[in-house]
Amino acid sequence: MSDSWPLLTVDLAAIEENARRTVEKCAAAGIQVWGVTKGMSAREEIARAMAAGGVAGLADSRLKNLVRLRAMKTGLPLTLLRIPMLSELPEAVQYADRSLISSPGAIEALERACAHSGKTHEVIVMVDLGDLREGVWMDDEEGIAQIAGTLNNCPRVEFAGVAANFGCFGGTLPTREKLIRLENIGRELERETGRPLSLVSGGSTSSLALLEKGMIPSGVNNLRIGEAILLGIDVTNSRSIPWLKQGTMWLEAEIVEIMRKPSAPVGPLGSDAFGGKPRFEDRGLRLRAIVAAGRQDVRIEGLTPELEGVRILGASSDHMILDAEDCPRSLALGDKLKFFPDYGAMLALATSPYVTYKMV
Ligand SMILES: *Cc1c(COP(=O)(O)O)cnc(C)c1O
């Protein structure tokens, strides 16, 4: 198929290399890595690049993505990352090897789904260490005991370990103390259920900073890594990860208009197409380019233009407006401009039906 724009090009070798370096770095600390595919909607080439880089498993938040991963037959175990909807448990049992859970009710429903299909299913208990997304609250002794009791009454649901999130909702950073706390809660569940604590999953990309400092406690033996492998970035700690590759993928969008226009709108002002009241600084006449990509394709706030002197002014559904006055290169109608996405922009690109992919 011929290329069409907006076009997202992905450097698979860079992603494989990021996976390999992450796996090696973690292995040196006794930690296995699961590659998290949701940022790229579990596309097959991406999953295979992670597998080639040596990840010990694949994980995704969406059951639909796990169905796709299962069909790829990579041989790697698959984990459902989002605590499941009760309505998806029958399928979760079929497609995932294990799931993250936080509620006794989900364990009971899982037991029924397993009984129905004659299967067993591993669960990892999510513990909320302060980020305020999913998980049994770390101080909720009663809640933790209740989970243990429910596990004991559900023989087809096998306790496999504990996990925690950081930097997901509350923007919390992982600490050594919190991870020790996580392991201790895991040990408590191990005692109460009589099942071995085989997994202590100490977070995601944001935990790599702690790993670099040698601060991950020895009880932690798993990390679930998406952003670092896909982009080489750690947004929670606001940094590019120095031992990984950035620029692993880029968006190209085509210029459909390039004209010099006033920098402030002319006439009485209402709201923009999204109900916002944009503010403009009058900088006189400026060279502006419009590229054919908009909010239906990407989260524009998460894009960095490749060209020096190009600035993103805003976008509507289908048009992105750029200030190109300070760009030393001369731009013309039909030119393709490159942009590097952050995690949010990648997610939008991956889920937009209007974006074409190229894997190189
Ligand atoms: C998305 C997700 C991850 C991966 O996070 P990254 O920051 O991309 O490494 C890990 N665990 C859970 C539960 C997730 O939802």
The ligand as a Gaussian input file, in Angstrom:
#p B3LYP/6-31G(d) Opt

LIG

0 1
 C        0.087000       1.095000      31.669000
 C        0.449000       0.289000      32.835000
 C        1.795000      -0.055000      33.040000
 C        2.924000       0.441000      32.149000
 O        3.251000       1.759000      32.470000
 P        4.457000       2.545000      31.746000
 O        4.515000       3.835000      32.464000
 O        4.044000       2.698000      30.318000
 O        5.684000       1.751000      31.891000
 C        2.080000      -0.860000      34.117000
 N        1.121000      -1.297000      34.962000
 C       -0.173000      -0.978000      34.803000
 C       -1.184000      -1.501000      35.760000
 C       -0.560000      -0.174000      33.734000
 O       -1.839000       0.140000      33.584000

